[in-house]
């Protein structure tokens, strides 16, 4: 299963959980409107890959590695500090990612309710009731998870410093997520009680951090310093469970060999030409010098073209980059991944991708960006107790938004019997098609609509196979 969501104004975040299978393959197709004029001359494939695509992998476990259990084991000298830190970081990371995902879904529904607050239909009322239930469930789950983690703080100073950093961040992070929901929560009605409950939780968490003396007064009074400190704590949480990467561009030796071969072929042709001219012309004359100049001019013209042609034929369909994943604790190689990225023509796509896209006449000029990864992991080399990984792929659309026009359009509409002019920004519809094989018994294929303006991503919406948008559901678990 793959989740696609908006990370910030310009970035898309694709996440997937990889099972025990050692081989996985992922294909991502981004359909860009042809009116943007995207091609390899405007943005090269290498430039887009290096600036707009990033991948990270972390350990993942279905079992809840409760800090309470590990703290008791550690107190009996049965678990080292590194193992406790790893388990606690994994527990916190799973909670943070689930909380972020649930908050984003709740924010989407809150904004939808605010935009339809004038309507009194049964569908709107049902949506309000469902949202209330999900918000209540989210609050109870978050409080329960934090309570379990704090049930038994370690007494060992080596373990407590890890616990304090993670507890400090989770408390602040939970407060920020709840306050973001309160800021967009519809007014009045059943949401008044929920808003009050959220605010009470935030006040308790703030007081808890003050009692534990996690942050100094100067840090708490300065939002910038507080935010920077929490960003550092987030990195400390992710470090022990995030696999280190070693990236390598493939084909370096082959490129030198192709360059040498092209030069040898051109020089052989030039040499034969020189000998032939000498036979025809005879002595060195002005005509001979002119013929030599022409031959060397032809060499410079065709040498680069021949080299590029040979290089394209040799590298066609082959991976361009390779990543090696290394365990951050033991520095052991745990897997490799090959990557491709290129521009494709719509006619070159496979039939299942074409069928999923279901392109109409209006989108025939779309440009297709294709990213592929093929990974092979070694679960036997993972840390003990972990067999799964979680992959996160970020796609930055900033370079594509720069191709969009800055101008705004004006429309006219009637308001209170008067003609009113309003300015609207131009938006473009991107389509994202994802296919995954290896994690499930059958290949997973899905499509998302991504609405983008020059100021950033406006909306991300999953399209069901029938063409209707799929709803979202609350899921909050570590």
N, C-alpha and C positions, 0 to 999 in steps of 0.2 A: 504494500500500500504506500502511495506517495502523496504527500501533502504539499500544496503550493500556496504560498501566502506572501503578502507584502511585508518586507522587513522594514524598509524606510521609504523615503520619497521616491527613490530610483531603483531599489534593489528588490528582486524576487528571490524568495528562499524556498528551495525544494528539499524536502527531508524524506528519508526512507530508512526503514529498519531492515538490516540484512540478516537473514537466518543462517543456519549452520552450513549451507552449501558453500563450497569454496569458490565457485565461479558465478559472477553476476555481470549482467550487461544492461546498460542504460542508454537510451536514445532520446534526445531532446530536440524537438523541431520548433523553432520560433518563426512564425509567419509575419513578416514585416510589410506594411502597406507599400505598394510600389511607388506611390506619390512622394515618398521620402527620398527616392533616388539613391538607395543604398546599393553599393557594389564594391568589388575588391579594390577599385582605384580610390574610392572615397574613404573607406575604412578597410584596411587589409585584414586578412584572416588572423595573422599572428598578432596584430595590434589589438583586435577585439578580444582574442583569447586571453592575452596577458593582462589587459586592463579591466575586463568585464566579467571574467569567469574565475571563481575560486572554489575550492573543495576542501572540506575538513571531515575527519572521521573520529568518532569517539567510541569508547567501550559502551556497551548497552547490556542490561540484564533484565529479564522478566521478573526475577525474584527480587523482593525488596530486601536490600541489605541494610537492616535497621541498625542505626548507630547504637541503640540500647544493647542489642545482643553483642555487637562488636566491642562495645565499651567494657562489658562484663568479661569477655574473653581476654581483652587486653589487660584488665586488672589482674588476671591470673597468669600473666606472662605467656599466654598462648597466641598472641597476635601482636605483631610489630607495629611501630608507629606508621610506617609506610603503608601497610595493609589497611590500617584504620583510616588513614587519610584518603586512600583510594576509595574505600567503601563509602565514606561520608561524602566525598566529592561526587561520586556517582549518584548517591541518593539525592543530594541537593540539585545536581544538574538535571536529573529526570523531573524533579519537582518544578524547577524553573522553566524548562521547556514546555511542560504540560500547562503550567500557569500562563505562560505567554500565549500559547496557542488558544487556550480557552478564553483569555481576555480579548484577543483579537476577534473571536467569533461573537462574544457578547457585545463588543463595541459596534460591530456591523449591525447587529439586531437593534441596538439602542438608537443608532443613527437612522435606521429605517423607521422605527417607531416615531422618532422626533419629526421626520419628514411627513409622516402620515397622521400627525396628531389631530388634524381637523376631521378625520374620518371616524365614524362610529360603527363600522361594519363588524360583523361577527368574526371575520378573519383577523382584524386588528385586535379585537378583544382576546381572541385565542392566542395570538402572538404575545400579547402583554402577559397573559397568565403563564405561558410557557417560559418566558424570559424571567419572570419572578421566581418560578421554581428552580430554574437553572442558576440564578444568582444566589439563592439561598443554599443550594447544594454546593456551589463553588465556595461559599464562605465556610460552611461546615467542614468541607474536605480540607481546605487550607489550614484551618485551626487545628484539625485533627492531626495533620501531617507534622505541623510545627510542634504540637504537644508531644507526639511520639519521639521526635528527635531530642526534645529537651527533658525527657523523662529521667534520664540518668546521665548527668554531665560527668566526664572523666575527671578523676582526681590527679592523674599523672600530668605534670606540667607539659611534657612533650606532646601529649594528646590534646590537652585543653586549648593550646594555641590554635590548633586546626579547628577544633569545635567552635571557639570564639569567633574566628574569622567567618566561618560559614554561617553560624547562627546570626551574626551581625548582618551579613548580606541578605539572608533569607527574610529576616524581619523587615529590613528596609525595602526589599524588593516586593514583598507582599503588600506593604503599605502603599507603595507607588502604583501597583496594579489595581488595587481597590480604589484608590483616589482617582485614577484615570476613568474607572467605570462610574464613579460618583459624578465626575465632571460632565459626562454625557448622558446621565440617567434622566429619563423623562420626569417631569415634575408632577407632583400630586398623586392621589390615588394610592394604590398598593405600594408604589415605589418609595413613598415617604418613610415607611418602616424599614425597608431594605437599606435606604440611604443612611438612616440613623444607625443601623447595625454596622454597616461598613465603616462609618466614621468612628464608632466606638472601638472597633477592632484596630483601626489605625492609631487611635489615641493610646490604646493599651500597648501596642507594639512600640510606639515612640517612648512611652514611659518605661517599658521593659528594657530597651537599649540604654536608657539613661540610668536605670538601676544597676545594670551590669557594667556600666562605665566602659562601653565599647568605643565611644567616640568622645573626644574632648569638646568643651564648650565652643571653642573657636571653630571647630569643624562643623558642629551642628548649626551654628549661626550663619555659616557661609554655604549657600546651596552649591556653588561651584566646587568648593573643596570637598563637600560631601559627595557630590556626584563623581568626582574624579577618584575618590577613595573607594567608592563602591564599584567603579569600573575596574580598579585594580584587584579588588577582592573577587570579582567575577572571573578575571583571568586566572587567579590562584585556584579557583574551584575547577576550572576547565583544564588546567595544565596536566594534572596527573592522569586524566582519562582521555586526553586528546592525543591521537597518534601523531608523531612527528613525521614530516614529509621531506623527501629528497627528490626534487624535480630534475628531470634530464630531458633535453631536446634530442630527439632521435635523428639519425641521418647525417651527422656531422662528417664522418669519414666517407660516406657515400657521396656527399656533396663535393668533397675534394676530388674524389675519383671521377665523378662526372665532369667536373671542370677540367681535369687533366685529359680525359678522353675527348671532350669537345675540342680542346686546344690542339690535341694531336691530330684529330681528323681534319680540322681546318688547315693546319700547317702542312699536312700531307697533300691536301688539294692545292694549296698555294705553291708548294715545291714543284708538284707536277706541272702546274701552270707556268712557273718560271722556266722549267726545262723546255716546255713546249714553245714558249715565246722565244727562247734562245735559238731553238732550231729554226723557227720561221724567220725571225728578224736577222739573226746572225750577230754581227758586231754590236757593241753597245752604242746605240744612237739615241737621239731624242725620242724616237718611237718606242724603243726598248724601255727607256726610263718611264715614259707615259704608261706603258703596259704594266710595268712593275707597280707603279702608284695605284693603278686601277685594281690590281690583284690584292694589294694590301688594304685598300679601301673595302673591297668585298669581304676580306677576312674580318675586319672590325664590325661589319654589318651583320654577318651571319654567325659569328662566334657566340655572342650572347643569346641569339635566338635558338641556336642549336643546343647550347647548354641548358636553357630553360625548358626546351621541349623534352630533352632526355631526362631532366630532373622530374618533370611532371609525369612522364611515363613510368619512371622507376618508383615514385612515391605514391602513385594513384592507389587509393584504397588502403594504404598502409598507415599505421599510427604515427602521429607526429611527436607525441610527448609520452614520457613514462614517469610515474610516481612510485616511490618506494615508501611504504609505511613502516615506521619503526616504533617499537614500544618505548615510551618516554622513561620508564623506570629501569628497564634492563638493557636498553639500546639493542634489542633483538629485532631482526627483520621479521615482520608478521604478514606481509602481503605486498603485492605489486598491482599497479593499475596502468593500462594503456589508454591513451586519449586521442580522439580525432576532433577536428573542427574545420568546417569548410562551408562555402556557399553552395547551395544546390538549386537545380532547376526543378520546378514542380513536376515535370514529366519524368524526372529521374527517381521520384519517390516511389516507394512500394505501395501496393494497392491498399493495404490496411491503413496506411497513413493517409492516403488520399480519401478513403472512405470516412475516416474519422474527421478530417478537415471539412469535408462537404462544401467545397468552395463553390461560390456562385459566380455569375458573370462579373459582378462588381469587383471581385477580388482576384481576377485573373493575372493582374500585374504584380502579385505579391512576390517578395524575395524571401527565400527560405534559408535560415541559419541552422546548421545541424551540428550538434555536439554529441559525441558518443564516448562512452567509457566502458572498458572491459576489465574487470578486476578479478584477481585470484588471491584469496586470503588463506591463511594457514591457522585455523582455529586451535590446532594443537600447540601453537607457539604463543597463544594469548595468555594473559595472566590467569592463574588458577581460578576457576569459577565463572569465567566469562567466555562465551562462545559467539556472542552477537556483537555487531557494530551498528552505529547510527551514522549515516552519511548526510551531510548538509552541503548543498550546491547553491551558490549565490550567482545570480545573473544580474549585472548592473546595466541598466538601460540608459545611463547618462549620455553615452556617446550617440545613441540613437535619438534622444530628445533634442540634441543640438542640431539635428537635421530638420527639425520642425520649424514652421514659420512662427515668428513672434507676433504677427498681427492678430488682432481680435476682430470678430464679426459683430455686427449689430442686427438685432431683430426688433420687430415692433409687435406690440400686443395691446389689446384693449384692457384698460383698468379704470373702473368707475366712469365709463363712457368717454374716456380720453385715450388718445394714442400715446403709448409710452415706449421710449426706445431703451433697450437694454443691451449691454455688451456681453458677449459670450466668448469663451476661449475655444480654440479648435482642439478637438480630441481625435485620437486615432485608435482603432481597434486592432490589437495584436492578438494572435492566436498561438497558444502554446500546446503542443501535442507531445506527450511523454509515453514512451514504451519501455517496459522493464521485463527482463527475463532472468530467471534464476532464483528469485526469492519466493515465487509462488509456483504451484503446479502448472498453471497456465500463464501465458504472457499477460501482463497488465498494461492496458492501453486506455488513456484518458485525455481529455482536452479541457483547457481553461481559456476563458476570454479575459484579456488584460486591456483595460482602457487606460490610455496614456495621453497626457498632455505635456506641453513643454515644461511645466512646473513639476512634473513627476507622475507617478502611478496614481490613478484615480480609484480604480476598483479592480479586484481579481475575483472572478466568478467561475466556478466549475460547471461544466456543461455535461448533463447526463446523456446517456446513449440515445435517448428519445428526443434530445434537443432541449429539454427543460432544465432549468437550473436546479442543482441539488441543494437541499437545505443543509444546515449545520447543526451540530449537536454538541453539548457540553461534555468535555472529557478532561478531568483533572486528576491525575495520579502520578506518582513519582516513577 
